[in-house]
Amino acid sequence: PVVIPPVEEITPTWIWVIIGIGVALTIAVVVLIVNTRRVP
């Protein structure tokens, strides 16, 4: 029998979801810091 290992799912979808949330949070923090620094 030919056994094919599941190589296609190296990066599950939940990893991309976590990365997306982390990037969104970091962008939000940077925007907030820039906005607070611009205010005199």
Summary of the structure (lengths in Angstrom):
residues: 40
radius of gyration: 19.4
end to end distance: 71.6
largest distance: 71.6
contacts: 55
relative contact order: 0.09
helix: 65%
strand: 0%
